[in-house]
Amino acid sequence: MCTLKAIIAPSVLASDISKLSEETNRMEELGAEWIHLDVMDMHFVPNLSFGPPVINNLKKYTNKIFFDVHLMVENPEKYVELLKTSNQLTFHFEALNEDIDRCIQLAKEIKKNNLWVGVSIKPKTNIEKIVPLLDTNLIDTVLVMTVEPGFGGQSFMHDMMPKVSFLRTKYKNLNIQVDGGLNIETTEISASHELT
């Protein structure tokens, strides 16, 4: 029986970036338990967001909200030490050239810093490719991209939902996230696949 609960992690990128601490605190006051922070480097994805100094400073001005950092970057290994004030670091399987051994090493490094480990996959990546990584029990969360990473305003890809169903069937206690194109309708669709 799955005892995990659905969590909505508002994205910092959807806020007024000039007021990050106020916006994050407002989300926390409204009941958000997690905040999602997208780190983009203009290499793995064609956009640029913010990096470790902004995230670490923002952490100082929040109370207990969980910092869920999504690394849409090349060489995510370089970010672990810089972001150890976060709560979860999620790296892209594709950023490590789909190399399971390299993913395992990175997951262990993240765990050494007492952080949760997430792995994300792009829409075109076959979910079964990460099974050997998930079977190590090093991964706390799988982030299924429901849009192509790094671009705003895309429509939710309904055909990603079988990936969510596959994960929930095979890994009863795994946190599963979806990211992109979410609204009231698509959040309901995502949750129904997540909890089956």
Residue, then its C-alpha position, 0 to 999 in steps of 0.5 A: m500500500c502506498t503511504l506517500k502523499a501528494i505534494i505540490a512544489p511551487s516553482v520559483l521561476a513562476s514568481d517575481i524573481s526580484k522578490l524571491s524571499e518574499e515570494t518563497n515565504r508567501m508560498e510557505e505561509l499559504g501551506a507549501e511544504w516544498i519549493h522547486l528551484d530550477v538551476m539552468d546553465m545555458h548548456f544542458v538547456p538553452n536558458l539561464s536561471f540562478g545558481p548556488p549563491v542565490i539558492n543558499n542566500l534564499k535558504k537563510y530567509t525561509n523557515k522550514i520549506f523543503f528546497d527541491v533543487h532541479l539541476m538542468v545543467e551539464n556536469p551536475e557533480k560540480y554543484v553538490e558541494l555548492l548546494k549542500t544547504s538544500n534538501q534535495l538535488t535532482f540531476h538529469f540522467e541525460a546530463l550524465n550521458e545515461d551512464i549508470d555508474r556515473c549516476i551511482q557515484l553522484a547519488k552517493e556524493i549527494k547522500k554523503n551531504n545528507l540530502w535526498v537524491g532525485v533523478s530526472i528524465k526527459p520525455k524521449t528517454n525510456i523509463e526502463k533505462i533508469v531501472p538499474l539506478l533505482d534498484t540501488n535504493l539510492i534514489d529518493t525521487v524520480l522527476v518525470m518531465t512532462v515538457e521538454p526541459g528549459f522552455g516555459g509555456q509548453s503543453f503538458m505531455h499526456d503520453m508521459m503518464p505511463k512512465v508514472s504508472f510504471l514507476r508506481t507499480k514497480y516502486k511502491n515507496l518512491n517519490i514521483q514528481v512531474d514537471g511542466g505544463l501543470n494546471i488544475e486539470t493536469t495536476e489531477i491527471s498526474a495525481s491519479h496516475e501517481l496514486t494508482 
